[in-house]
Amino acid sequence: MAVRPNISIKKREVLSAQEIFKNLIVGKREWLSKALTLVESTRSEHRKTAKELVQLATPFSGKSIRIGITGVPGVGKSTFIESFGLEAILKGKKVCVLAIDPSSEISKGSLLGDKTRMDQLSTHSDAYIRPSPTSGTLGGVTRATRESILLCESAGYDLILIETVGVGQSETKVHSMVDAFLMLLLSNAGDEIQGIKRGIMEMADILVVNKADGENQRNAKIAAHQLQQALHYFPLGKSGWAPSVSTMSALNNEGVSGLWKKCTEYIDHIKSNKFFEQNRKLQAVNWFKQSLSEQIIQRIEQDEEYKKKLSEIEEKVAIGKLDPFIAADLITDFYFR
Amino acid sequence: MAVRPNISIKKREVLSAQEIFKNLIVGKREWLSKALTLVESTRSEHRKTAKELVQLATPFSGKSIRIGITGVPGVGKSTFIESFGLEAILKGKKVCVLAIDPSSEISKGSLLGDKTRMDQLSTHSDAYIRPSPTSGTLGGVTRATRESILLCESAGYDLILIETVGVGQSETKVHSMVDAFLMLLLSNAGDEIQGIKRGIMEMADILVVNKADGENQRNAKIAAHQLQQALHYFPLGKSGWAPSVSTMSALNNEGVSGLWKKCTEYIDHIKSNKFFEQNRKLQAVNWFKQSLSEQIIQRIEQDEEYKKKLSEIEEKVAIGKLDPFIAADLITDFYFR
């Protein structure tokens, strides 16, 4: 079965949200693809239908486990997802793979684009892989991704893997929409860890030193051990979970069942202490507040006169001629004049 | 000389911003106190004068080094500031100590309140210590602190130490207004580090294991060494500086001149690679944007009908009945109806 059937919304095709939804909810893949194309579209008539569709799907969503996967290019994400996804299917899951890659238009580096590394998963009937939308702002792309999660869930997928290529703020965005955050790392010849990004490691619940194969196996194990020691310096987050470091060879499919077990342990942990539920609630309210504030600011900035004033004032702030707070007072008063 | 002369703005006293400013700029301490009381006030007529004053002072500000100091209660912050501040004075600095403690009304735990631990510094003619305003929201208190920095700088202080008691978001706020962020830690008997807070350590440029005295000296040195090793797992931030870990006994005044040297090295480093300048610019623009967005949202929320609608919708988002983005659309449309 093709990964992304060549279905697009034809120019004159008028699909109603109800029609898409009733096909989506019974698990028809091609309709899921149509639905995702719709939420990725920026055309206003598509946005309108997409919003109706998301509203229909919301009550049927939420019953999956959402795992974010991050790691620098070269860490072996595609091979990892192939191996991890197939393991999850073995355990009875229906797996959906999404990606956030606001940069893909420029870098063309999105690993999810490279289906050849995921040939078993991508053709499996219990898996659905959706490449990242190839354009758009981070805001637009993350909204589309979050809406895609809901649609995939309502289509019956109960494990959602969300890959980030780790550009800019995309990790933070992914972290704010998942239940578990998994970070892939590498060890180099000198048993040092590669691929750690400042401010990202402390978001990880599960760390995996990948490519623990061949001559690299010993180094990977030493590196993982050292990293685990270093993690002692970081107090537990609100989930009360002590992040664990595993090694794995996605290539040789070694360590994947242990990793799956670790993920299950983590999910059981946060479900039993209610963090799972609280976190989802908090995530939803945060997305709401952030989106509201962005939308209001965007709408206000449509006022040309306001925008001109804003850039004048901002320049003065940047060169230290105007205090930031006083500048903010000035602009606020100007807007509500 | 008294730390905080018993000068308040008398009820009928009408002080103009110009009058305060001309006394402030020539370094009259009692007028600095008057000025700081003004920026801490929430009364609207005081705010008006405060804003004028800040506008007058802004061009004369910015020439100091701003250092944030954090650490959990019990880490010895007051004793540290006494020792570090006196060392800075020895090196020719005029030192001003400010604090952010939005919780002080409740906890009464602000170390800056405890002058007895800073008796030399608090009476030194080259030092000025200002306790945290004892009430207000974090937003209000941080604005007052940032404005206080400008006023102290225009009054001739060229080293500003800003203490945070480490409650809630106060570290992040302090971090966003300083050039260097210094974190105090402790070692316990088992040579483990105490006082690390999740998400805070990676903001630190300089880490100090305090209370390295008596029997604790050896443990402190081991702990500092181990922490330095653990820091290798974190890539450098934008400043390109590798954070260093020192030990110190503020009580016995040991290690303070080495620490002062380390701070100087850091500042030299970021001045020579231009990070100092870029960071200040970025901080100013960020404060501006954040304050603007907060003010606009606040002003909008004065609309009672809007506020009612908002809380209704937010509840639906929290219980998963409404998608956060669609909820934000609804509220935005409602406001601009």
Chai-1 contact restraints between the chains, C-beta under 6 A:
chainA,res_idxA,chainB,res_idxB,connection_type,confidence,min_distance_angstrom,max_distance_angstrom,comment,restraint_id
A,K51,B,I326,contact,1.0,0.0,6.0,A-B,restraint_1
A,V54,B,D323,contact,1.0,0.0,6.0,A-B,restraint_2
A,T58,B,D323,contact,1.0,0.0,6.0,A-B,restraint_3
A,G62,B,G320,contact,1.0,0.0,6.0,A-B,restraint_4
A,R143,B,F325,contact,1.0,0.0,6.0,A-B,restraint_5
A,I196,B,Y233,contact,1.0,0.0,6.0,A-B,restraint_6
A,I196,B,P235,contact,1.0,0.0,6.0,A-B,restraint_7
A,R198,B,F234,contact,1.0,0.0,6.0,A-B,restraint_8
A,R198,B,P235,contact,1.0,0.0,6.0,A-B,restraint_9
A,R198,B,G237,contact,1.0,0.0,6.0,A-B,restraint_10
A,A230,B,A230,contact,1.0,0.0,6.0,A-B,restraint_11
A,A230,B,Y233,contact,1.0,0.0,6.0,A-B,restraint_12
A,Y233,B,I196,contact,1.0,0.0,6.0,A-B,restraint_13
A,Y233,B,A230,contact,1.0,0.0,6.0,A-B,restraint_14
A,F234,B,R198,contact,1.0,0.0,6.0,A-B,restraint_15
A,P235,B,R198,contact,1.0,0.0,6.0,A-B,restraint_16
A,G237,B,R198,contact,1.0,0.0,6.0,A-B,restraint_17
A,K281,B,A318,contact,1.0,0.0,6.0,A-B,restraint_18
A,A284,B,V317,contact,1.0,0.0,6.0,A-B,restraint_19
A,A284,B,P324,contact,1.0,0.0,6.0,A-B,restraint_20
A,V285,B,V317,contact,1.0,0.0,6.0,A-B,restraint_21
A,V285,B,A318,contact,1.0,0.0,6.0,A-B,restraint_22
A,W287,B,P324,contact,1.0,0.0,6.0,A-B,restraint_23
A,F288,B,V317,contact,1.0,0.0,6.0,A-B,restraint_24
A,F288,B,P324,contact,1.0,0.0,6.0,A-B,restraint_25
A,F288,B,A327,contact,1.0,0.0,6.0,A-B,restraint_26
A,F288,B,A328,contact,1.0,0.0,6.0,A-B,restraint_27
A,S291,B,F325,contact,1.0,0.0,6.0,A-B,restraint_28
A,S291,B,A328,contact,1.0,0.0,6.0,A-B,restraint_29
A,L292,B,A328,contact,1.0,0.0,6.0,A-B,restraint_30
A,L292,B,I331,contact,1.0,0.0,6.0,A-B,restraint_31
A,S293,B,S293,contact,1.0,0.0,6.0,A-B,restraint_32
A,S293,B,I297,contact,1.0,0.0,6.0,A-B,restraint_33
A,Q295,B,A328,contact,1.0,0.0,6.0,A-B,restraint_34
A,Q295,B,T332,contact,1.0,0.0,6.0,A-B,restraint_35
A,I296,B,T332,contact,1.0,0.0,6.0,A-B,restraint_36
A,I297,B,S293,contact,1.0,0.0,6.0,A-B,restraint_37
A,R299,B,F336,contact,1.0,0.0,6.0,A-B,restraint_38
A,V317,B,A284,contact,1.0,0.0,6.0,A-B,restraint_39
A,V317,B,V285,contact,1.0,0.0,6.0,A-B,restraint_40
A,V317,B,F288,contact,1.0,0.0,6.0,A-B,restraint_41
A,A318,B,K281,contact,1.0,0.0,6.0,A-B,restraint_42
A,A318,B,V285,contact,1.0,0.0,6.0,A-B,restraint_43
A,G320,B,G62,contact,1.0,0.0,6.0,A-B,restraint_44
A,D323,B,V54,contact,1.0,0.0,6.0,A-B,restraint_45
A,D323,B,T58,contact,1.0,0.0,6.0,A-B,restraint_46
A,P324,B,A284,contact,1.0,0.0,6.0,A-B,restraint_47
A,P324,B,W287,contact,1.0,0.0,6.0,A-B,restraint_48
A,P324,B,F288,contact,1.0,0.0,6.0,A-B,restraint_49
A,F325,B,R143,contact,1.0,0.0,6.0,A-B,restraint_50
A,F325,B,S291,contact,1.0,0.0,6.0,A-B,restraint_51
A,I326,B,K51,contact,1.0,0.0,6.0,A-B,restraint_52
A,A327,B,F288,contact,1.0,0.0,6.0,A-B,restraint_53
A,A328,B,F288,contact,1.0,0.0,6.0,A-B,restraint_54
A,A328,B,S291,contact,1.0,0.0,6.0,A-B,restraint_55
A,A328,B,L292,contact,1.0,0.0,6.0,A-B,restraint_56
A,A328,B,Q295,contact,1.0,0.0,6.0,A-B,restraint_57
A,I331,B,L292,contact,1.0,0.0,6.0,A-B,restraint_58
A,T332,B,Q295,contact,1.0,0.0,6.0,A-B,restraint_59
A,T332,B,I296,contact,1.0,0.0,6.0,A-B,restraint_60
A,F336,B,R299,contact,1.0,0.0,6.0,A-B,restraint_61
